[in-house]
Amino acid sequence: MPTDSFLLEGWAAVGDSLVVCSLLVCCRYQAAVDAKKSRESKGAASFGTKGPRQGGHFKQDRNVWLSLIGKLRKDDRLPVVAFTLSRKRCDENASGLTTIDMTTTTQKSEITVFFNKSVARLKGTDKELPQVRKLKELLVRGIGVHHSGILPIMKEVIEMLFQRGLVKLLFATETFAMGVNMPARTVVFDSIRKHDGSALRNLLPGEYIQMAGRAGRRGLDTTGTVILLCKGDVPETSELHQMMLGRPTKLESKFRLTYSMILNLLRVEQLRVEDMMKRSFAELDLQRDAQQAASQRQELEQKIRDFQESVFPMCDDIEKYYQVASELNDLKHSLRLKIMNSANAAKVLSTGRIVVINNKEHKNALAVVLQLSTSRGRLASMSETSKTYSVLVLCEGKPNTSTSVERTTSGKSEAVPSTPAVLTGRTPLFHPEGPSGHMVVDVKPIEISVISCHSLRVNATHIIDDYRKRQQPRFRDDLPGREASIATQELLRLVEANPDGLEAVDPVKELNIRDIDFVEKFRRTQFLEQSLDTFQCVHSPHFIEAFEQTRTKQKMLESLNRLKFLLSDESLQLLPEYRDRVQVLKRLGFVDANTNVQLKGRVACEINNHELLVTELVFENILSHMHPTEIVALLSCFVFQQKHTSEPNLTDTLEKGKRLVIDLASRLAGVQMECGLQISVEEFVGELHFGLVEAVYEWARGMPFAEITNLTDVQEGIIVRCIQRLDEVCRDVRNAARLVGDPVLYEKMDQGSSLIKRDIVFAASLYTQ
């Protein structure tokens, strides 16, 4: 449904009108900015200057909501969903609206009857939980709160009342936007900034559209209303445009290899793990082109069979020469990348340094560095790969070019150059056929093929200014300035004196690049260059023809090998990780050397969460000697996901069990690292969260839920969800005990599951009644 988007700026209200009214983003954005500046200037004159605000005080927030809700009620724009990207803020905003009452007497009665009927299925003190009482008081006034911290049965009550139109104002996190039939007349964004687990960022286009799409009720409203609250600075137009009209988030495959998946597939002979990976979305593009690649492979194989090779005298070693020259070309390219990204190379490439340029416009042309170009913006000074250098390059007389030549380059020279000279880097320097000229261009570091030992004294500023001046139509026929002419003549003199190339700086001695891998490649390059003259084929009168024939054949063979690779399992992105994980399973005894699943592996197949760690706990009898209440409490670390909680008060047995679990997790992480998996001990152990161990322990011992909430700062809904998922882990461990033949652990897990399945945690869903 179409929506009207508005910016709402301002804190106070006068009567029914906000100090700054709702402003349409697309056409009155500047008005919102001007109004904000005007209000701030008045405030500064009255109370002194203030810094930029990221959000308001609690009382200011309350005033904004009171004024906004009053305005929306007057304009008949209820019900409202207020998306607040923080559970804490949802609760605070709802609690602050103590003076708002948006329901009639009839609606209050209907809400009360439905609420009491729903809560009647709870037992004992669960009916009087603080959250239950608080939500009832809010709902009677037409206000609701919906986020993961709300008890599941309370969320269902709120959802059903919202569908009936009895909840007029709902503070919700973005998960509410996934509701199938939860439309509202108006959607309000408390903020467009959210924390995604690693950083604070603006909403993505898909996230915004999903939430804003709640605005507008099908069959009741012609358009929906979306309001963005500007509690801090007014967002930039570029940010709003990107959020509202930007490209949707690209679909990415979330297919991940797990040990449980691998073990289950290894037990099925008819299906390989590689076949499963091929069917994943991550391999979609590759597999979609598989049929075409197979056809190309057949055609290429036929071409190779039909290829007619001529026999040239003295060229028996031409294929070996081609291989050496190709390796030399690849090594030079690799070394050049390393050299250009080194700190010392940036120092050497100062004004006056003579270099050799190779790109689409200039082939092996001599040039002098003028300055590090900053025309690409801030990134040019932050990243080596984004640097550009302004250079004066030798060329034919009177070139027709502009000051800065833009190019697209792959960052790599030709994979297989067409001549032996180009392939080996022995191409003579460019020499103008007629009068010499020059150009001032920007080149990327990768386009500098040689940093020579020579340098000139030049006035870079004069040369650049003079060249730019001569690009203007009225000065185009002017003669070059003295500085540019001298530099051009010096470059021409160097070319004539050194037609085969200039001596390059030694990267090891002069640039002080001491990386072992680099030094080995550099020595290998020197060796290969010396070995080129030892081949017999270079003395053959048919050397060029033989080389071209060999190059054509080798290109076909390389293309064929590439197609074979694409059609094989080796091209699968996750294949290296799969092999590493299989190696882990072999090291731990889950499979044998022939990848036959062993007892440990069959047990791990029964585990759906942290299968390696839980299986090792079972086989090392860490759980068997513990009481059922202690076992379920310890297992909660596998399902609880909140990182920051209050520190639980654990018994000695639980504290010892916690240490054993952490030690075992550290050992397993070490094995995975040794087998090549990119996971650290801290990361693997960090997946275990022990914040609810005490709460689960006391719950299993029979403590009422009202008292459980006093043991931790975790919200009620998250506690319930954790215990519900914990029951699944108990069933997994019970099945594992059955497989290994441990009746004691089996009985304890069965008992532990029964202890936690009670009262509000496992209350029946209202949707099933």
Buried (B, 14 or more C-beta within 10 A) or exposed (E): EEBBBBBBBBBEBEEEEBBBBBBEBEEBBEBBBEBBEEBBEEEEEEEEEEEEBEBBEEEBBBBBBBBBBBBBBEEEBBBBBBBBBBBEBBBBBBBBBEEBEBBEEEBBEBBEEBBEEBBEBBEEEBBEBEBBEBBBEBBBBBBBBBBBBBBBBBBBBBBBBBEEBBBBBBBBBBEBBEBEEBBBBBBBBBBBBBEEEEEEEBBBBEBBBBBBBBBBBEEEBEEBBBBBBBBBEBBEEEBBBBBBEBEEEEEEEEBEBBBBBBBBBBBEEEEEBBEBBBEBEBBEEBBEEBEEBEEBBEEBBEEEEEEEEEEBEBBBBBBEBBEBBBEBBBBBBBBBBBBBBBEBBBEBBEBBBBBBBBBEBBBBBBBBBBBBBEEBEEEBEEEBEBBBBBBBBBBBEEEEEEBBBEEEEEEEBEEBBEEBBBBBBBBEBBBBEEEBBBBBBBBBBBBBBBBBBBBBEBBBEBBBBBBBEBEEEEEEEEEBBEBBBBBBEBBBEBBEEBEEBBEBBEBBEBBEBEEEEBEEBBEBBEEBBEEBEEBBBBEBEBBEBBBEBBBEBBEBEEBBEBBBEBBEBEBBEBBEBBEBBBBBBBBBEBBEEEBEBBBBBBBBBBBBBBBBBBBBBBBEEBBBEBBBBBBBBBBBBBBBEBEEBEEBEBEEBBBBBBEBBBEBBEBBBEBBBEBEBEEEBEEBBEBBBBBBBBBBBBBBEEBBBBEBBEBBEBBBBBBBBBBBBBBBBBBBBBBBBBBBEBEEBBEBBBBBBEBBBBBBBEBEEBEEE
